[in-house]
């Protein structure tokens, strides 16, 4: 679904990444050097009645843009 824009709102933010709660850091011997500590879980609730919502599937990736209203 390249180029598709869906609207929603931020439902919740995690106070910290999963690694922050771990007492032992993850051992990274697989060559996956993505810094998991920099990933913060954000729950985005999509607005209803958008025509392409039914095409979303588990495992899809997104590039979110968040507008902050002051």
mmCIF file of the N, C-alpha and C atoms, coordinates in Angstrom:
data_MODEL
# 
_entry.id   MODEL 
# 
loop_
_atom_site.group_PDB 
_atom_site.id 
_atom_site.type_symbol 
_atom_site.label_atom_id 
_atom_site.label_alt_id 
_atom_site.label_comp_id 
_atom_site.label_asym_id 
_atom_site.label_entity_id 
_atom_site.label_seq_id 
_atom_site.pdbx_PDB_ins_code 
_atom_site.Cartn_x 
_atom_site.Cartn_y 
_atom_site.Cartn_z 
_atom_site.occupancy 
_atom_site.B_iso_or_equiv 
_atom_site.pdbx_formal_charge 
_atom_site.auth_seq_id 
_atom_site.auth_comp_id 
_atom_site.auth_asym_id 
_atom_site.auth_atom_id 
_atom_site.pdbx_PDB_model_num 
ATOM 1   N N  . UNK A 1 1  ? 0.813   -1.174  0.000  1.00 0.00 ? 1  UNK A N  1 
ATOM 2   C CA . UNK A 1 1  ? 0.000   0.000   0.000  1.00 0.00 ? 1  UNK A CA 1 
ATOM 3   C C  . UNK A 1 1  ? 0.875   1.264   0.000  1.00 0.00 ? 1  UNK A C  1 
ATOM 4   N N  . UNK A 1 2  ? 1.899   1.307   -0.823 1.00 0.00 ? 2  UNK A N  1 
ATOM 5   C CA . UNK A 1 2  ? 2.774   2.483   -0.852 1.00 0.00 ? 2  UNK A CA 1 
ATOM 6   C C  . UNK A 1 2  ? 2.006   3.756   -1.186 1.00 0.00 ? 2  UNK A C  1 
ATOM 7   N N  . UNK A 1 3  ? 2.358   4.823   -0.504 1.00 0.00 ? 3  UNK A N  1 
ATOM 8   C CA . UNK A 1 3  ? 1.742   6.113   -0.767 1.00 0.00 ? 3  UNK A CA 1 
ATOM 9   C C  . UNK A 1 3  ? 0.396   6.336   -0.107 1.00 0.00 ? 3  UNK A C  1 
ATOM 10  N N  . UNK A 1 4  ? -0.095  5.359   0.637  1.00 0.00 ? 4  UNK A N  1 
ATOM 11  C CA . UNK A 1 4  ? -1.408  5.470   1.284  1.00 0.00 ? 4  UNK A CA 1 
ATOM 12  C C  . UNK A 1 4  ? -1.261  6.220   2.608  1.00 0.00 ? 4  UNK A C  1 
ATOM 13  N N  . UNK A 1 5  ? -2.167  7.134   2.879  1.00 0.00 ? 5  UNK A N  1 
ATOM 14  C CA . UNK A 1 5  ? -2.185  7.858   4.148  1.00 0.00 ? 5  UNK A CA 1 
ATOM 15  C C  . UNK A 1 5  ? -3.442  7.479   4.910  1.00 0.00 ? 5  UNK A C  1 
ATOM 16  N N  . UNK A 1 6  ? -3.262  7.052   6.154  1.00 0.00 ? 6  UNK A N  1 
ATOM 17  C CA . UNK A 1 6  ? -4.383  6.756   7.044  1.00 0.00 ? 6  UNK A CA 1 
ATOM 18  C C  . UNK A 1 6  ? -4.295  7.708   8.228  1.00 0.00 ? 6  UNK A C  1 
ATOM 19  N N  . UNK A 1 7  ? -5.429  8.066   8.773  1.00 0.00 ? 7  UNK A N  1 
ATOM 20  C CA . UNK A 1 7  ? -5.452  9.011   9.891  1.00 0.00 ? 7  UNK A CA 1 
ATOM 21  C C  . UNK A 1 7  ? -5.775  8.282   11.192 1.00 0.00 ? 7  UNK A C  1 
ATOM 22  N N  . UNK A 1 8  ? -5.201  8.783   12.278 1.00 0.00 ? 8  UNK A N  1 
ATOM 23  C CA . UNK A 1 8  ? -5.432  8.213   13.594 1.00 0.00 ? 8  UNK A CA 1 
ATOM 24  C C  . UNK A 1 8  ? -4.899  9.148   14.655 1.00 0.00 ? 8  UNK A C  1 
ATOM 25  N N  . UNK A 1 9  ? -4.784  8.622   15.872 1.00 0.00 ? 9  UNK A N  1 
ATOM 26  C CA . UNK A 1 9  ? -4.231  9.419   16.963 1.00 0.00 ? 9  UNK A CA 1 
ATOM 27  C C  . UNK A 1 9  ? -3.380  8.530   17.862 1.00 0.00 ? 9  UNK A C  1 
ATOM 28  N N  . UNK A 1 10 ? -2.437  9.149   18.550 1.00 0.00 ? 10 UNK A N  1 
ATOM 29  C CA . UNK A 1 10 ? -1.583  8.409   19.482 1.00 0.00 ? 10 UNK A CA 1 
ATOM 30  C C  . UNK A 1 10 ? -2.437  8.052   20.684 1.00 0.00 ? 10 UNK A C  1 
ATOM 31  N N  . UNK A 1 11 ? -2.571  6.754   20.931 1.00 0.00 ? 11 UNK A N  1 
ATOM 32  C CA . UNK A 1 11 ? -3.376  6.263   22.044 1.00 0.00 ? 11 UNK A CA 1 
ATOM 33  C C  . UNK A 1 11 ? -2.544  6.172   23.315 1.00 0.00 ? 11 UNK A C  1 
ATOM 34  N N  . UNK A 1 12 ? -1.284  5.730   23.174 1.00 0.00 ? 12 UNK A N  1 
ATOM 35  C CA . UNK A 1 12 ? -0.420  5.632   24.350 1.00 0.00 ? 12 UNK A CA 1 
ATOM 36  C C  . UNK A 1 12 ? 1.041   5.579   23.933 1.00 0.00 ? 12 UNK A C  1 
ATOM 37  N N  . UNK A 1 13 ? 1.884   5.973   24.861 1.00 0.00 ? 13 UNK A N  1 
ATOM 38  C CA . UNK A 1 13 ? 3.334   5.889   24.708 1.00 0.00 ? 13 UNK A CA 1 
ATOM 39  C C  . UNK A 1 13 ? 3.869   5.074   25.866 1.00 0.00 ? 13 UNK A C  1 
ATOM 40  N N  . UNK A 1 14 ? 4.829   4.216   25.590 1.00 0.00 ? 14 UNK A N  1 
ATOM 41  C CA . UNK A 1 14 ? 5.468   3.482   26.671 1.00 0.00 ? 14 UNK A CA 1 
ATOM 42  C C  . UNK A 1 14 ? 6.433   4.434   27.373 1.00 0.00 ? 14 UNK A C  1 
ATOM 43  N N  . UNK A 1 15 ? 6.530   4.361   28.698 1.00 0.00 ? 15 UNK A N  1 
ATOM 44  C CA . UNK A 1 15 ? 7.433   5.268   29.407 1.00 0.00 ? 15 UNK A CA 1 
ATOM 45  C C  . UNK A 1 15 ? 8.910   5.003   29.118 1.00 0.00 ? 15 UNK A C  1 
ATOM 46  N N  . UNK A 1 16 ? 9.233   3.818   28.609 1.00 0.00 ? 16 UNK A N  1 
ATOM 47  C CA . UNK A 1 16 ? 10.627  3.482   28.301 1.00 0.00 ? 16 UNK A CA 1 
ATOM 48  C C  . UNK A 1 16 ? 10.651  2.294   27.361 1.00 0.00 ? 16 UNK A C  1 
ATOM 49  N N  . UNK A 1 17 ? 11.807  2.038   26.787 1.00 0.00 ? 17 UNK A N  1 
ATOM 50  C CA . UNK A 1 17 ? 11.943  0.881   25.898 1.00 0.00 ? 17 UNK A CA 1 
ATOM 51  C C  . UNK A 1 17 ? 12.000  -0.394  26.725 1.00 0.00 ? 17 UNK A C  1 
ATOM 52  N N  . UNK A 1 18 ? 11.769  -1.530  26.084 1.00 0.00 ? 18 UNK A N  1 
ATOM 53  C CA . UNK A 1 18 ? 11.798  -2.820  26.764 1.00 0.00 ? 18 UNK A CA 1 
ATOM 54  C C  . UNK A 1 18 ? 13.144  -3.134  27.377 1.00 0.00 ? 18 UNK A C  1 
ATOM 55  N N  . UNK A 1 19 ? 14.222  -2.679  26.749 1.00 0.00 ? 19 UNK A N  1 
ATOM 56  C CA . UNK A 1 19 ? 15.566  -2.944  27.258 1.00 0.00 ? 19 UNK A CA 1 
ATOM 57  C C  . UNK A 1 19 ? 15.783  -2.218  28.583 1.00 0.00 ? 19 UNK A C  1 
ATOM 58  N N  . UNK A 1 20 ? 15.135  -1.097  28.785 1.00 0.00 ? 20 UNK A N  1 
ATOM 59  C CA . UNK A 1 20 ? 15.296  -0.331  30.023 1.00 0.00 ? 20 UNK A CA 1 
ATOM 60  C C  . UNK A 1 20 ? 14.823  -1.121  31.235 1.00 0.00 ? 20 UNK A C  1 
ATOM 61  N N  . UNK A 1 21 ? 13.863  -2.015  31.042 1.00 0.00 ? 21 UNK A N  1 
ATOM 62  C CA . UNK A 1 21 ? 13.327  -2.802  32.144 1.00 0.00 ? 21 UNK A CA 1 
ATOM 63  C C  . UNK A 1 21 ? 14.094  -4.106  32.364 1.00 0.00 ? 21 UNK A C  1 
ATOM 64  N N  . UNK A 1 22 ? 15.000  -4.425  31.463 1.00 0.00 ? 22 UNK A N  1 
ATOM 65  C CA . UNK A 1 22 ? 15.729  -5.683  31.545 1.00 0.00 ? 22 UNK A CA 1 
ATOM 66  C C  . UNK A 1 22 ? 16.910  -5.563  32.502 1.00 0.00 ? 22 UNK A C  1 
ATOM 67  N N  . UNK A 1 23 ? 17.100  -6.578  33.342 1.00 0.00 ? 23 UNK A N  1 
ATOM 68  C CA . UNK A 1 23 ? 18.250  -6.563  34.249 1.00 0.00 ? 23 UNK A CA 1 
ATOM 69  C C  . UNK A 1 23 ? 19.516  -7.032  33.547 1.00 0.00 ? 23 UNK A C  1 
ATOM 70  N N  . UNK A 1 24 ? 19.356  -7.794  32.472 1.00 0.00 ? 24 UNK A N  1 
ATOM 71  C CA . UNK A 1 24 ? 20.493  -8.282  31.691 1.00 0.00 ? 24 UNK A CA 1 
ATOM 72  C C  . UNK A 1 24 ? 20.286  -7.841  30.252 1.00 0.00 ? 24 UNK A C  1 
ATOM 73  N N  . UNK A 1 25 ? 21.286  -7.188  29.680 1.00 0.00 ? 25 UNK A N  1 
ATOM 74  C CA . UNK A 1 25 ? 21.182  -6.733  28.300 1.00 0.00 ? 25 UNK A CA 1 
ATOM 75  C C  . UNK A 1 25 ? 21.132  -7.898  27.330 1.00 0.00 ? 25 UNK A C  1 
ATOM 76  N N  . UNK A 1 26 ? 20.538  -7.674  26.176 1.00 0.00 ? 26 UNK A N  1 
ATOM 77  C CA . UNK A 1 26 ? 20.439  -8.714  25.155 1.00 0.00 ? 26 UNK A CA 1 
ATOM 78  C C  . UNK A 1 26 ? 21.799  -8.947  24.510 1.00 0.00 ? 26 UNK A C  1 
ATOM 79  N N  . UNK A 1 27 ? 22.145  -10.211 24.279 1.00 0.00 ? 27 UNK A N  1 
ATOM 80  C CA . UNK A 1 27 ? 23.384  -10.564 23.593 1.00 0.00 ? 27 UNK A CA 1 
ATOM 81  C C  . UNK A 1 27 ? 23.110  -10.557 22.099 1.00 0.00 ? 27 UNK A C  1 
ATOM 82  N N  . UNK A 1 28 ? 23.897  -9.789  21.365 1.00 0.00 ? 28 UNK A N  1 
ATOM 83  C CA . UNK A 1 28 ? 23.628  -9.620  19.941 1.00 0.00 ? 28 UNK A CA 1 
ATOM 84  C C  . UNK A 1 28 ? 24.721  -10.283 19.117 1.00 0.00 ? 28 UNK A C  1 
ATOM 85  N N  . UNK A 1 29 ? 24.610  -11.585 18.898 1.00 0.00 ? 29 UNK A N  1 
ATOM 86  C CA . UNK A 1 29 ? 25.600  -12.312 18.104 1.00 0.00 ? 29 UNK A CA 1 
ATOM 87  C C  . UNK A 1 29 ? 25.103  -12.578 16.688 1.00 0.00 ? 29 UNK A C  1 
ATOM 88  N N  . UNK A 1 30 ? 23.924  -12.118 16.353 1.00 0.00 ? 30 UNK A N  1 
ATOM 89  C CA . UNK A 1 30 ? 23.339  -12.434 15.049 1.00 0.00 ? 30 UNK A CA 1 
ATOM 90  C C  . UNK A 1 30 ? 23.670  -11.416 13.976 1.00 0.00 ? 30 UNK A C  1 
ATOM 91  N N  . UNK A 1 31 ? 24.308  -10.315 14.343 1.00 0.00 ? 31 UNK A N  1 
ATOM 92  C CA . UNK A 1 31 ? 24.613  -9.283  13.357 1.00 0.00 ? 31 UNK A CA 1 
ATOM 93  C C  . UNK A 1 31 ? 23.508  -8.267  13.198 1.00 0.00 ? 31 UNK A C  1 
ATOM 94  N N  . UNK A 1 32 ? 22.464  -8.370  14.005 1.00 0.00 ? 32 UNK A N  1 
ATOM 95  C CA . UNK A 1 32 ? 21.377  -7.396  13.970 1.00 0.00 ? 32 UNK A CA 1 
ATOM 96  C C  . UNK A 1 32 ? 21.769  -6.236  14.880 1.00 0.00 ? 32 UNK A C  1 
ATOM 97  N N  . UNK A 1 33 ? 22.211  -5.147  14.285 1.00 0.00 ? 33 UNK A N  1 
ATOM 98  C CA . UNK A 1 33 ? 22.738  -4.049  15.080 1.00 0.00 ? 33 UNK A CA 1 
ATOM 99  C C  . UNK A 1 33 ? 21.757  -2.896  15.247 1.00 0.00 ? 33 UNK A C  1 
ATOM 100 N N  . UNK A 1 34 ? 20.472  -3.133  15.029 1.00 0.00 ? 34 UNK A N  1 
ATOM 101 C CA . UNK A 1 34 ? 19.471  -2.111  15.305 1.00 0.00 ? 34 UNK A CA 1 
ATOM 102 C C  . UNK A 1 34 ? 19.452  -1.878  16.807 1.00 0.00 ? 34 UNK A C  1 
ATOM 103 N N  . UNK A 1 35 ? 19.554  -0.657  17.198 1.00 0.00 ? 35 UNK A N  1 
ATOM 104 C CA . UNK A 1 35 ? 19.583  -0.359  18.625 1.00 0.00 ? 35 UNK A CA 1 
ATOM 105 C C  . UNK A 1 35 ? 18.170  -0.432  19.183 1.00 0.00 ? 35 UNK A C  1 
ATOM 106 N N  . UNK A 1 36 ? 17.841  -1.575  19.746 1.00 0.00 ? 36 UNK A N  1 
ATOM 107 C CA . UNK A 1 36 ? 16.507  -1.807  20.290 1.00 0.00 ? 36 UNK A CA 1 
ATOM 108 C C  . UNK A 1 36 ? 16.208  -0.811  21.403 1.00 0.00 ? 36 UNK A C  1 
ATOM 109 N N  . UNK A 1 37 ? 17.235  -0.374  22.122 1.00 0.00 ? 37 UNK A N  1 
ATOM 110 C CA . UNK A 1 37 ? 17.028  0.569   23.217 1.00 0.00 ? 37 UNK A CA 1 
ATOM 111 C C  . UNK A 1 37 ? 16.460  1.892   22.724 1.00 0.00 ? 37 UNK A C  1 
ATOM 112 N N  . UNK A 1 38 ? 16.575  2.165   21.431 1.00 0.00 ? 38 UNK A N  1 
ATOM 113 C CA . UNK A 1 38 ? 16.063  3.411   20.890 1.00 0.00 ? 38 UNK A CA 1 
ATOM 114 C C  . UNK A 1 38 ? 14.632  3.276   20.374 1.00 0.00 ? 38 UNK A C  1 
ATOM 115 N N  . UNK A 1 39 ? 14.082  2.101   20.434 1.00 0.00 ? 39 UNK A N  1 
ATOM 116 C CA . UNK A 1 39 ? 12.702  1.896   19.986 1.00 0.00 ? 39 UNK A CA 1 
ATOM 117 C C  . UNK A 1 39 ? 11.759  2.058   21.163 1.00 0.00 ? 39 UNK A C  1 
ATOM 118 N N  . UNK A 1 40 ? 10.806  2.951   21.024 1.00 0.00 ? 40 UNK A N  1 
ATOM 119 C CA . UNK A 1 40 ? 9.801   3.149   22.063 1.00 0.00 ? 40 UNK A CA 1 
ATOM 120 C C  . UNK A 1 40 ? 8.443   2.739   21.513 1.00 0.00 ? 40 UNK A C  1 
ATOM 121 N N  . UNK A 1 41 ? 7.751   1.844   22.201 1.00 0.00 ? 41 UNK A N  1 
ATOM 122 C CA . UNK A 1 41 ? 6.432   1.430   21.730 1.00 0.00 ? 41 UNK A CA 1 
ATOM 123 C C  . UNK A 1 41 ? 5.433   2.587   21.744 1.00 0.00 ? 41 UNK A C  1 
ATOM 124 N N  . UNK A 1 42 ? 4.773   2.797   20.622 1.00 0.00 ? 42 UNK A N  1 
ATOM 125 C CA . UNK A 1 42 ? 3.739   3.821   20.480 1.00 0.00 ? 42 UNK A CA 1 
ATOM 126 C C  . UNK A 1 42 ? 2.498   3.132   19.927 1.00 0.00 ? 42 UNK A C  1 
ATOM 127 N N  . UNK A 1 43 ? 1.380   3.277   20.613 1.00 0.00 ? 43 UNK A N  1 
ATOM 128 C CA . UNK A 1 43 ? 0.126   2.690   20.138 1.00 0.00 ? 43 UNK A CA 1 
ATOM 129 C C  . UNK A 1 43 ? -0.655  3.768   19.400 1.00 0.00 ? 43 UNK A C  1 
ATOM 130 N N  . UNK A 1 44 ? -0.917  3.532   18.112 1.00 0.00 ? 44 UNK A N  1 
ATOM 131 C CA . UNK A 1 44 ? -1.669  4.467   17.285 1.00 0.00 ? 44 UNK A CA 1 
ATOM 132 C C  . UNK A 1 44 ? -3.021  3.839   16.959 1.00 0.00 ? 44 UNK A C  1 
ATOM 133 N N  . UNK A 1 45 ? -4.093  4.515   17.349 1.00 0.00 ? 45 UNK A N  1 
ATOM 134 C CA . UNK A 1 45 ? -5.448  4.053   17.024 1.00 0.00 ? 45 UNK A CA 1 
ATOM 135 C C  . UNK A 1 45 ? -5.883  4.745   15.741 1.00 0.00 ? 45 UNK A C  1 
ATOM 136 N N  . UNK A 1 46 ? -6.239  3.948   14.748 1.00 0.00 ? 46 UNK A N  1 
ATOM 137 C CA . UNK A 1 46 ? -6.653  4.506   13.460 1.00 0.00 ? 46 UNK A CA 1 
ATOM 138 C C  . UNK A 1 46 ? -8.115  4.923   13.503 1.00 0.00 ? 46 UNK A C  1 
ATOM 139 N N  . UNK A 1 47 ? -8.412  6.053   12.866 1.00 0.00 ? 47 UNK A N  1 
ATOM 140 C CA . UNK A 1 47 ? -9.788  6.536   12.789 1.00 0.00 ? 47 UNK A CA 1 
ATOM 141 C C  . UNK A 1 47 ? -10.634 5.569   11.958 1.00 0.00 ? 47 UNK A C  1 
ATOM 142 N N  . UNK A 1 48 ? -11.875 5.379   12.366 1.00 0.00 ? 48 UNK A N  1 
ATOM 143 C CA . UNK A 1 48 ? -12.787 4.463   11.667 1.00 0.00 ? 48 UNK A CA 1 
ATOM 144 C C  . UNK A 1 48 ? -13.233 5.052   10.331 1.00 0.00 ? 48 UNK A C  1 
ATOM 145 N N  . UNK A 1 49 ? -13.871 4.223   9.544  1.00 0.00 ? 49 UNK A N  1 
ATOM 146 C CA . UNK A 1 49 ? -14.481 4.606   8.261  1.00 0.00 ? 49 UNK A CA 1 
ATOM 147 C C  . UNK A 1 49 ? -13.470 5.131   7.242  1.00 0.00 ? 49 UNK A C  1 
ATOM 148 N N  . UNK A 1 50 ? -12.312 4.478   7.185  1.00 0.00 ? 50 UNK A N  1 
ATOM 149 C CA . UNK A 1 50 ? -11.340 4.770   6.137  1.00 0.00 ? 50 UNK A CA 1 
ATOM 150 C C  . UNK A 1 50 ? -11.352 3.575   5.191  1.00 0.00 ? 50 UNK A C  1 
ATOM 151 N N  . UNK A 1 51 ? -11.464 3.792   3.903  1.00 0.00 ? 51 UNK A N  1 
ATOM 152 C CA . UNK A 1 51 ? -11.681 2.700   2.955  1.00 0.00 ? 51 UNK A CA 1 
ATOM 153 C C  . UNK A 1 51 ? -10.612 1.606   2.955  1.00 0.00 ? 51 UNK A C  1 
ATOM 154 N N  . UNK A 1 52 ? -9.378  1.924   3.270  1.00 0.00 ? 52 UNK A N  1 
ATOM 155 C CA . UNK A 1 52 ? -8.316  0.919   3.165  1.00 0.00 ? 52 UNK A CA 1 
ATOM 156 C C  . UNK A 1 52 ? -8.002  0.207   4.479  1.00 0.00 ? 52 UNK A C  1 
ATOM 157 N N  . UNK A 1 53 ? -8.737  0.489   5.542  1.00 0.00 ? 53 UNK A N  1 
ATOM 158 C CA . UNK A 1 53 ? -8.475  -0.166  6.826  1.00 0.00 ? 53 UNK A CA 1 
ATOM 159 C C  . UNK A 1 53 ? -8.586  -1.686  6.725  1.00 0.00 ? 53 UNK A C  1 
ATOM 160 N N  . UNK A 1 54 ? -9.488  -2.171  5.926  1.00 0.00 ? 54 UNK A N  1 
ATOM 161 C CA . UNK A 1 54 ? -9.704  -3.621  5.814  1.00 0.00 ? 54 UNK A CA 1 
ATOM 162 C C  . UNK A 1 54 ? -8.532  -4.330  5.144  1.00 0.00 ? 54 UNK A C  1 
ATOM 163 N N  . UNK A 1 55 ? -7.641  -3.587  4.501  1.00 0.00 ? 55 UNK A N  1 
ATOM 164 C CA . UNK A 1 55 ? -6.494  -4.199  3.829  1.00 0.00 ? 55 UNK A CA 1 
ATOM 165 C C  . UNK A 1 55 ? -5.266  -4.313  4.732  1.00 0.00 ? 55 UNK A C  1 
ATOM 166 N N  . UNK A 1 56 ? -5.326  -3.754  5.941  1.00 0.00 ? 56 UNK A N  1 
ATOM 167 C CA . UNK A 1 56 ? -4.191  -3.844  6.858  1.00 0.00 ? 56 UNK A CA 1 
ATOM 168 C C  . UNK A 1 56 ? -4.040  -5.265  7.378  1.00 0.00 ? 56 UNK A C  1 
ATOM 169 N N  . UNK A 1 57 ? -2.797  -5.709  7.518  1.00 0.00 ? 57 UNK A N  1 
ATOM 170 C CA . UNK A 1 57 ? -2.504  -7.054  8.011  1.00 0.00 ? 57 UNK A CA 1 
ATOM 171 C C  . UNK A 1 57 ? -1.435  -6.989  9.090  1.00 0.00 ? 57 UNK A C  1 
ATOM 172 N N  . UNK A 1 58 ? -1.446  -7.952  9.979  1.00 0.00 ? 58 UNK A N  1 
ATOM 173 C CA . UNK A 1 58 ? -0.422  -8.065  11.011 1.00 0.00 ? 58 UNK A CA 1 
ATOM 174 C C  . UNK A 1 58 ? 0.934   -8.226  10.342 1.00 0.00 ? 58 UNK A C  1 
ATOM 175 N N  . UNK A 1 59 ? 1.936   -7.516  10.847 1.00 0.00 ? 59 UNK A N  1 
ATOM 176 C CA . UNK A 1 59 ? 3.290   -7.630  10.324 1.00 0.00 ? 59 UNK A CA 1 
ATOM 177 C C  . UNK A 1 59 ? 3.663   -6.569  9.309  1.00 0.00 ? 59 UNK A C  1 
ATOM 178 N N  . UNK A 1 60 ? 2.692   -5.779  8.868  1.00 0.00 ? 60 UNK A N  1 
ATOM 179 C CA . UNK A 1 60 ? 3.002   -4.695  7.934  1.00 0.00 ? 60 UNK A CA 1 
ATOM 180 C C  . UNK A 1 60 ? 3.829   -3.631  8.652  1.00 0.00 ? 60 UNK A C  1 
ATOM 181 N N  . UNK A 1 61 ? 4.632   -2.918  7.893  1.00 0.00 ? 61 UNK A N  1 
ATOM 182 C CA . UNK A 1 61 ? 5.434   -1.823  8.439  1.00 0.00 ? 61 UNK A CA 1 
ATOM 183 C C  . UNK A 1 61 ? 4.834   -0.491  8.010  1.00 0.00 ? 61 UNK A C  1 
ATOM 184 N N  . UNK A 1 62 ? 5.091   0.530   8.822  1.00 0.00 ? 62 UNK A N  1 
ATOM 185 C CA . UNK A 1 62 ? 4.605   1.868   8.501  1.00 0.00 ? 62 UNK A CA 1 
ATOM 186 C C  . UNK A 1 62 ? 5.712   2.889   8.731  1.00 0.00 ? 62 UNK A C  1 
ATOM 187 N N  . UNK A 1 63 ? 5.530   4.037   8.148  1.00 0.00 ? 63 UNK A N  1 
ATOM 188 C CA . UNK A 1 63 ? 6.375   5.197   8.433  1.00 0.00 ? 63 UNK A CA 1 
ATOM 189 C C  . UNK A 1 63 ? 5.420   6.267   8.954  1.00 0.00 ? 63 UNK A C  1 
ATOM 190 N N  . UNK A 1 64 ? 5.290   6.373   10.284 1.00 0.00 ? 64 UNK A N  1 
ATOM 191 C CA . UNK A 1 64 ? 4.313   7.311   10.832 1.00 0.00 ? 64 UNK A CA 1 
ATOM 192 C C  . UNK A 1 64 ? 4.814   8.753   10.815 1.00 0.00 ? 64 UNK A C  1 
ATOM 193 N N  . UNK A 1 65 ? 3.881   9.668   10.674 1.00 0.00 ? 65 UNK A N  1 
ATOM 194 C CA . UNK A 1 65 ? 4.144   11.091  10.835 1.00 0.00 ? 65 UNK A CA 1 
ATOM 195 C C  . UNK A 1 65 ? 3.174   11.582  11.892 1.00 0.00 ? 65 UNK A C  1 
ATOM 196 N N  . UNK A 1 66 ? 3.696   12.210  12.930 1.00 0.00 ? 66 UNK A N  1 
ATOM 197 C CA . UNK A 1 66 ? 2.848   12.663  14.029 1.00 0.00 ? 66 UNK A CA 1 
ATOM 198 C C  . UNK A 1 66 ? 2.874   14.183  14.076 1.00 0.00 ? 66 UNK A C  1 
ATOM 199 N N  . UNK A 1 67 ? 1.699   14.797  13.942 1.00 0.00 ? 67 UNK A N  1 
ATOM 200 C CA . UNK A 1 67 ? 1.558   16.245  14.070 1.00 0.00 ? 67 UNK A CA 1 
ATOM 201 C C  . UNK A 1 67 ? 1.191   16.553  15.513 1.00 0.00 ? 67 UNK A C  1 
ATOM 202 N N  . UNK A 1 68 ? 1.924   17.462  16.121 1.00 0.00 ? 68 UNK A N  1 
ATOM 203 C CA . UNK A 1 68 ? 1.666   17.840  17.506 1.00 0.00 ? 68 UNK A CA 1 
ATOM 204 C C  . UNK A 1 68 ? 0.897   19.153  17.511 1.00 0.00 ? 68 UNK A C  1 
ATOM 205 N N  . UNK A 1 69 ? -0.268  19.128  18.141 1.00 0.00 ? 69 UNK A N  1 
ATOM 206 C CA . UNK A 1 69 ? -1.089  20.333  18.254 1.00 0.00 ? 69 UNK A CA 1 
ATOM 207 C C  . UNK A 1 69 ? -0.711  21.029  19.551 1.00 0.00 ? 69 UNK A C  1 
ATOM 208 N N  . UNK A 1 70 ? -0.344  22.285  19.449 1.00 0.00 ? 70 UNK A N  1 
ATOM 209 C CA . UNK A 1 70 ? 0.070   23.026  20.650 1.00 0.00 ? 70 UNK A CA 1 
ATOM 210 C C  . UNK A 1 70 ? -1.064  23.851  21.193 1.00 0.00 ? 70 UNK A C  1 
# 
